[in-house]
Amino acid sequence: MRHFFFSLGALLSGVLGVYAFSPFGYWPLALVSLFGLYASTQTLSPGRAARRSFIWAMGFYLVGLWWIHNSMTIFGGMPLWAAFLLVALLAAYLSLYTAAAIWLAQRLVPSRTWRALLVLPALLIAADWLRGWVMTGFPWLWFGYSQLEGPLAGLAPIMGVQGISWLLTFTAATAWLLLQRRPTWWPGVAAIALWGLAFSSNFVQWVTPTQESRFALVQGNIEQSLKWIPGQLEQSLERYISLTLPERDADVVIWPESALPSTEQQLAPWLKQVDLMMRDRGQSLITGLVSEPSSGDMYNSVITLGHNAIPYEMEHSNRYYKQHLVPVGEFVPFGDLLRPIAPFFNLPMSSFARGEANQPDLTAAGQQLSVAICYEVAFPSLVRANMKPNTDYLLTVSNDTWFGQSIGPWQHQEIARMRALELGRPLIRATNNGVTLVTDEKGQITASLPQFETGVLQANVTGMTGLTPYARFGSMPLLAWLLISVLVGITVGRRQFYGRQQRLAAQQNLRNRARS
């Protein structure tokens, strides 16, 4: 019964971690949740600790990712029980990484102090990276994202989102050791110093402003269930044009991902007319759409039209092809096997090709915009690699209509805002039905539109130049520190533990001799 209650506590502390993220935003709960992970595992054997941490992670991921079921049930035709099973399987898969990190730390370092402070935080961050890479990766719900409104946000331009995640984990370890009454004072001092450094970094201006441009972000709010049905194309074109025509003061008008439910090749005559119209008005237009160039591949793409872009032609160079595709949504692994199983594996436009790396920025109204389409913004290294030294803005276009009135789009916008903070560039985020927003270079929202409303977000945004430490060096400083901390933690922890065991054994031998 005692083990049951501890397992239940681990499950609930995992669930609690979800409420640190948007839309809830109770950022201190990230520390509470991680403390629960330590408290429920660090006094157990490796095997039992791994099982307990798996329970903690299942609570975290199953609740935190439950929003995915909307795309399966509403648009994929799955019954709710089958969707629950698939989300549970995804949560179980992600939980294995946490369990493996806990098990390995317990096996490598018998000393609780050094394991908790140095080895386990590093292995948990490594586990996050692995699940963000293996099988194309799923880098969602990294705890650092929850701190955008907290005092640790200033660490992101220095060490990235995972630098914040590491400090949260180190702080939870320190709190757990203090409550264990471990005779070690330096972790508390180190944690306070690091929090002070992170907080003071919020006031550092890493980049400098360039020029201001006026943007108009069109939120078409077209139902996903209607988007691809026959006859909807004309209504979609009319809606976006009618919302754009009044925006004569904007330098750049932006339509969201796949705004036009047809291919570029089919719409080419209409796009040429729009290009001429925007040139006459002295404006640039950026839109997401599907492109099927002469190669025969199909791409999720963003193109530019109008002023300050080369005249529109199919396959013109002022465009971006999405590089990192969504499994099942945009490509189906083992498609020949899976597509006949369920309608879910036959979602519209689920056979895209990948764009090449190192694509140039988009040019619009004399400004340089680095693009990430939807899911791509969750990959810090990809967004950092896309950004150029002369990039003025980060642009991400998305269509989160698949996930309805869930917390998924709110988690997504939080991830996107972290990219702005890491790289020191304003973020412009145009979506079909929300969350459409603009941030400054610190990821703070300066303008937004409500979800599920048709409208246009108007915003004056100042571009930035210069590089943050993270933009310049990426994750290398953090990786170096994690490697050092693991090596030091293992070496010192094992030496102290076995040295203590030898001293205790020697003392016991002396007592035995004295008795004899």
C-alpha positions in Angstrom: 0.0 0.0 0.0 2.9 2.4 0.8 4.3 1.8 -2.7 0.9 2.5 -4.2 0.6 5.9 -2.5 4.2 6.8 -3.6 3.4 5.8 -7.2 0.2 7.9 -7.0 2.2 10.8 -5.8 4.6 10.4 -8.6 1.8 10.3 -11.1 0.1 13.5 -9.7 3.4 15.4 -9.5 3.9 14.6 -13.2 0.4 15.8 -14.1 1.1 19.0 -12.0 4.0 19.8 -14.4 1.6 20.4 -17.3 0.1 23.4 -15.5 3.4 25.2 -15.6 3.0 25.6 -19.4 0.7 27.8 -21.4 -2.3 28.4 -21.3 -2.1 27.9 -17.5 1.3 29.6 -17.0 1.9 28.6 -13.3 5.7 28.5 -13.9 6.7 27.6 -10.3 4.9 24.3 -10.8 7.8 23.1 -13.0 10.0 23.1 -9.9 7.3 21.3 -7.8 6.9 18.6 -10.5 10.6 18.0 -10.8 10.9 17.9 -7.1 8.3 15.2 -7.1 10.4 13.2 -9.6 13.4 13.4 -7.2 11.4 12.6 -4.1 9.7 9.6 -5.6 12.8 8.0 -7.1 16.1 8.9 -5.5 16.0 6.5 -2.5 15.1 3.5 -4.6 17.0 0.8 -6.4 17.7 1.5 -10.2 14.9 -0.8 -11.4 12.3 0.5 -9.0 13.4 4.1 -9.6 13.0 3.6 -13.3 9.4 2.2 -12.9 8.5 5.1 -10.6 9.8 7.7 -13.0 8.0 6.1 -15.8 4.7 6.6 -13.9 5.7 10.3 -13.2 6.4 10.8 -17.0 3.1 9.0 -18.0 1.1 11.5 -15.9 3.1 14.4 -17.5 2.9 13.3 -21.1 -0.6 11.7 -21.2 -2.2 14.8 -19.8 0.1 17.3 -21.5 -0.4 15.7 -24.9 -4.0 14.7 -24.7 -4.9 17.5 -27.1 -3.5 15.4 -30.0 -6.6 13.2 -29.9 -8.6 16.0 -31.6 -6.8 15.4 -35.0 -7.5 11.7 -34.6 -11.1 11.7 -33.7 -12.4 14.8 -35.4 -10.4 14.6 -38.7 -9.0 11.1 -38.7 -12.3 9.2 -38.0 -11.0 7.2 -35.0 -13.2 6.3 -32.1 -12.2 7.9 -28.8 -10.9 4.7 -27.2 -8.5 4.1 -30.1 -7.3 7.7 -30.0 -6.7 7.3 -26.2 -4.7 4.2 -26.9 -2.5 5.9 -29.5 -1.9 8.9 -27.3 -1.1 6.6 -24.3 1.4 4.7 -26.5 3.0 8.0 -27.5 3.2 9.0 -23.8 4.6 5.6 -22.9 7.3 5.9 -25.6 8.3 9.4 -24.4 8.3 8.2 -20.8 10.9 5.6 -21.6 13.5 8.3 -22.1 12.9 9.7 -18.6 13.0 6.2 -17.1 16.2 5.4 -18.9 17.9 8.5 -17.6 16.8 7.7 -14.0 17.9 4.1 -14.2 21.3 5.0 -15.7 22.0 7.7 -13.1 21.2 5.2 -10.3 23.4 2.6 -11.8 26.4 4.9 -12.4 26.5 6.9 -9.2 25.6 5.4 -5.8 26.2 8.7 -4.0 22.8 10.5 -3.8 24.4 14.0 -3.6 26.5 13.9 -6.7 24.0 11.9 -8.6 21.1 14.2 -7.9 23.1 17.5 -8.4 25.3 16.8 -11.5 24.6 13.5 -13.2 20.8 13.2 -13.2 20.1 16.8 -14.5 22.5 16.2 -17.3 21.0 12.8 -18.2 17.5 14.2 -18.1 18.4 17.0 -20.6 20.2 14.4 -22.7 16.9 12.3 -22.7 15.0 15.4 -23.8 17.4 15.9 -26.7 17.2 12.2 -27.7 13.4 12.2 -27.8 13.7 15.4 -29.9 15.9 13.6 -32.4 15.1 9.8 -32.6 12.6 8.9 -35.4 12.6 12.6 -36.5 11.9 13.7 -32.9 9.2 15.1 -30.8 10.7 18.0 -28.8 7.6 19.0 -26.9 7.0 19.9 -23.2 10.6 20.8 -22.4 10.3 22.4 -18.9 12.3 25.5 -20.0 9.4 26.6 -22.2 7.3 27.1 -19.1 9.6 29.9 -17.8 9.0 32.6 -20.4 7.2 34.7 -17.8 9.5 33.7 -15.0 12.8 35.0 -13.7 14.9 32.4 -15.6 13.9 33.6 -19.0 17.1 35.6 -19.4 19.1 32.4 -19.6 17.6 31.5 -23.0 19.7 33.9 -25.1 22.8 32.5 -23.4 22.2 28.7 -23.3 18.9 28.1 -25.0 15.7 26.6 -23.6 17.5 23.5 -22.3 19.8 25.7 -20.3 16.7 26.8 -18.4 15.5 23.2 -18.1 18.9 22.2 -16.6 18.7 25.0 -14.0 15.2 24.0 -13.0 16.3 20.4 -12.6 19.4 21.4 -10.6 17.3 23.6 -8.3 14.8 20.8 -7.7 17.7 18.5 -6.8 19.1 21.1 -4.4 15.7 21.5 -2.7 15.4 17.7 -2.3 18.8 17.4 -0.8 18.2 20.2 1.7 15.0 18.5 2.9 17.1 15.3 3.2 19.3 17.3 5.6 22.4 16.5 3.6 25.5 18.3 5.0 26.3 20.1 1.8 26.0 23.9 1.6 27.4 24.7 -1.9 24.4 23.5 -4.0 22.1 26.1 -2.3 24.6 28.9 -2.9 25.2 27.8 -6.5 21.4 27.6 -7.2 20.9 31.1 -5.7 23.8 32.5 -7.7 22.6 30.9 -11.0 19.1 32.2 -10.5 20.5 35.7 -9.8 22.6 35.5 -13.0 19.6 34.3 -15.0 17.4 37.1 -13.6 20.0 39.8 -14.2 20.4 38.6 -17.8 16.8 39.6 -18.5 18.0 43.2 -18.5 20.8 42.6 -21.0 20.1 43.9 -24.5 22.0 41.5 -26.8 20.8 42.9 -30.1 20.2 46.4 -31.6 17.2 47.7 -33.6 17.2 48.3 -37.3 14.1 49.7 -39.0 10.4 49.4 -38.3 7.9 47.8 -40.7 4.1 47.5 -40.5 2.7 44.0 -40.8 -0.9 42.8 -41.3 -1.5 39.2 -40.3 -4.6 37.8 -41.8 -6.4 35.1 -39.7 -8.9 33.5 -42.1 -10.5 31.2 -39.5 -11.6 28.6 -42.0 -12.9 25.4 -40.6 -10.5 22.5 -41.3 -13.4 20.2 -42.1 -14.5 22.6 -44.9 -11.1 23.6 -46.2 -10.5 20.9 -48.7 -14.1 20.2 -49.9 -15.1 21.0 -53.5 -16.3 24.6 -53.9 -14.5 25.9 -50.8 -11.5 27.2 -52.8 -13.3 30.2 -54.3 -14.6 31.1 -50.8 -11.2 30.9 -49.3 -9.6 33.1 -52.0 -12.4 35.6 -51.6 -12.0 35.7 -47.8 -8.3 36.3 -47.9 -8.5 39.0 -50.6 -11.4 40.8 -48.9 -9.5 40.9 -45.6 -6.3 42.1 -47.4 -7.8 44.9 -49.5 -8.4 47.4 -46.6 -4.9 47.0 -45.3 -3.3 49.7 -47.5 -1.0 50.9 -44.7 0.8 47.6 -44.2 4.2 47.1 -45.7 3.8 43.3 -45.5 0.6 41.2 -45.5 0.9 37.6 -44.3 -1.4 34.8 -44.8 -1.0 31.5 -42.8 0.2 28.0 -43.6 -1.7 26.4 -46.5 -4.0 29.4 -46.6 -5.1 28.5 -50.1 -6.6 25.0 -50.4 -5.0 24.2 -53.8 -1.6 23.8 -55.3 0.5 26.7 -56.5 0.5 25.3 -60.0 -3.3 25.3 -60.2 -3.5 28.8 -58.8 -0.6 30.3 -60.9 -2.8 32.6 -63.0 -4.6 33.9 -59.9 -1.3 34.4 -58.1 0.1 36.5 -60.9 -2.9 38.8 -60.6 -2.4 39.1 -56.9 1.3 39.8 -57.5 0.4 42.6 -59.8 -2.2 44.0 -57.4 0.3 44.1 -54.5 3.0 45.7 -56.7 0.6 48.4 -57.7 -0.2 49.0 -54.0 3.5 49.0 -53.0 3.1 46.1 -50.7 4.5 42.6 -50.2 2.4 39.5 -49.6 3.7 36.3 -47.9 1.5 33.2 -48.0 1.6 29.6 -47.2 0.5 27.2 -49.8 1.2 23.7 -51.3 3.6 23.7 -54.2 4.2 20.8 -56.7 7.1 22.0 -58.9 8.3 20.3 -62.1 10.2 17.7 -60.1 6.9 16.1 -59.2 7.4 16.3 -55.4 4.9 18.2 -53.3 6.1 20.7 -50.7 4.5 22.6 -47.8 5.8 26.1 -48.8 5.8 29.8 -48.2 6.1 32.2 -51.2 6.3 36.0 -51.6 4.3 38.2 -54.0 4.2 41.9 -54.7 6.6 44.8 -54.0 10.3 44.2 -53.4 10.2 40.6 -54.5 11.1 39.3 -57.9 8.1 39.2 -60.3 6.0 36.1 -59.5 6.8 33.0 -61.5 6.3 29.3 -60.6 9.4 28.1 -58.8 10.8 31.6 -58.3 13.6 31.8 -55.7 11.9 34.0 -53.1 10.3 31.0 -51.3 10.8 28.5 -48.6 10.1 24.7 -48.5 9.4 23.1 -45.2 12.3 20.9 -44.0 11.0 19.1 -41.0 7.8 17.3 -41.6 5.1 16.1 -39.1 5.0 12.3 -39.0 1.6 11.0 -40.2 0.3 14.5 -40.8 2.7 15.4 -43.6 4.4 12.0 -44.3 3.5 8.5 -43.3 6.3 6.2 -42.3 5.6 2.8 -43.8 2.7 4.4 -45.7 2.0 1.4 -47.9 1.4 -0.7 -44.7 -0.4 1.9 -42.6 -2.6 3.8 -45.0 -5.1 0.9 -45.6 -5.5 0.4 -41.8 -7.4 3.6 -40.9 -8.6 6.9 -42.4 -6.3 8.7 -39.9 -3.3 7.7 -42.1 -4.9 9.3 -45.1 -5.2 12.9 -43.9 -5.3 15.5 -46.7 -1.8 16.5 -47.9 0.1 13.8 -46.0 2.7 13.0 -48.7 5.1 15.9 -48.7 8.7 16.0 -49.6 11.4 17.7 -47.4 12.9 21.0 -48.4 16.7 21.4 -48.4 18.7 22.8 -45.6 20.3 26.3 -45.7 17.5 28.0 -47.7 17.8 31.8 -48.0 15.6 34.2 -46.0 12.5 35.5 -47.6 12.8 39.1 -48.8 9.7 41.3 -48.3 9.4 45.1 -48.2 13.2 45.3 -48.0 13.3 43.1 -44.9 14.8 39.7 -44.3 12.5 37.1 -42.7 13.7 33.7 -41.5 10.9 31.1 -41.9 9.7 28.1 -39.9 6.5 26.4 -40.9 4.3 25.2 -38.0 6.0 22.2 -36.3 9.5 23.3 -37.4 9.5 26.0 -34.8 9.8 23.3 -32.1 13.3 22.5 -33.2 15.8 25.0 -31.8 18.7 24.0 -33.9 16.7 24.1 -37.1 15.4 27.6 -36.5 18.9 28.8 -35.4 20.4 27.3 -38.6 17.8 29.0 -40.8 18.5 32.4 -39.3 21.2 34.5 -41.0 23.3 37.3 -39.6 21.2 39.8 -41.5 17.8 38.4 -40.6 15.5 41.1 -39.4 12.5 38.9 -38.2 11.5 35.4 -37.4 8.4 34.3 -39.3 6.3 31.3 -38.5 3.1 30.4 -40.2 0.8 27.6 -38.9 -2.5 25.9 -39.0 -3.5 24.6 -35.6 -7.1 24.1 -36.6 -6.5 20.3 -36.3 -6.5 20.6 -32.5 -9.7 22.5 -31.8 -10.2 24.3 -28.5 -7.4 22.5 -26.8 -4.2 23.5 -25.0 -2.1 22.3 -28.0 -2.1 25.7 -29.9 -1.1 27.5 -26.6 1.8 25.2 -26.0 2.8 25.8 -29.7 2.8 29.6 -29.4 4.9 29.3 -26.2 7.5 27.3 -28.1 7.5 29.8 -30.9 8.0 32.7 -28.5 11.1 30.9 -27.0 12.8 31.0 -30.4 12.4 34.8 -30.4 14.0 35.0 -27.0 16.9 32.6 -27.8 17.8 34.3 -31.1 17.0 38.0 -30.3 14.6 38.5 -33.1 11.0 39.7 -33.1 8.6 36.9 -34.0 5.7 37.2 -36.4 3.3 34.3 -36.1 0.4 34.0 -38.6 -2.2 31.2 -38.1 -5.5 30.2 -39.6 -7.5 30.4 -36.4 -5.1 31.4 -33.7 -2.9 32.0 -31.8 -1.9 34.8 -34.2 0.6 37.1 -32.5 3.7 39.4 -32.7 6.4 39.4 -30.1 9.4 41.6 -29.4 13.0 40.2 -29.4 12.5 38.9 -25.9 9.5 36.8 -26.8 7.0 39.0 -25.1 3.7 39.4 -26.9 3.1 42.9 -28.2 0.0 42.2 -30.2 -2.4 39.3 -30.7 -5.7 38.2 -32.1 -8.3 36.1 -30.2 -8.7 32.5 -31.3 -11.5 31.4 -33.6 -12.2 34.9 -34.9 -11.8 36.1 -38.5 -9.7 39.2 -38.5 -6.4 41.0 -39.3 -3.7 41.8 -36.7 -2.0 45.1 -37.5 1.4 45.7 -35.8 4.4 47.9 -36.2 7.5 45.7 -35.6 11.1 46.8 -35.3 13.7 44.5 -36.8 16.9 43.6 -34.9 20.5 42.9 -35.8 23.3 41.3 -33.9 23.7 37.8 -32.4 22.8 36.5 -28.9 25.4 34.1 -27.4 22.9 31.2 -28.2 22.6 32.4 -31.8 26.4 32.5 -32.1 27.4 29.3 -30.3 24.2 27.2 -30.2 24.1 24.5 -27.6 27.8 23.8 -27.5 28.4 25.6 -24.2 25.6 23.7 -22.5 26.7 20.4 -24.0 30.2 21.0 -22.7 28.9 21.7 -19.2 26.7 18.6 -19.2 29.6 16.4 -20.2 31.8 17.9 -17.5 29.1 17.6 -14.9 28.5 14.0 -15.7 32.2 13.1 -15.6 32.8 15.0 -12.4 29.6 13.6 -10.8 30.4 10.0 -11.7 34.1 10.3 -10.7 33.7 12.2 -7.4 30.4 10.5 -6.5 31.8 6.9 -6.9 35.1 7.8 -5.1 33.3 9.3 -2.1 30.8 6.5 -1.8 33.2 3.7 -2.0 35.8 5.5 0.1 33.1 5.9 2.8 32.2 2.2 2.5 35.9 1.3 3.0 36.2 3.5 6.0 33.0 2.1 7.5 34.3 -1.5 6.9 37.7 -0.6 8.5 35.9 0.8 11.5 33.8 -2.3 11.8 36.9 -4.5 11.7 38.4 -2.5 14.5 35.3 -2.9 16.6 35.3 -6.6 15.9 38.9 -6.9 17.0 38.3 -4.9 20.1 35.5 -7.2 21.1 37.6 -10.3 20.5 
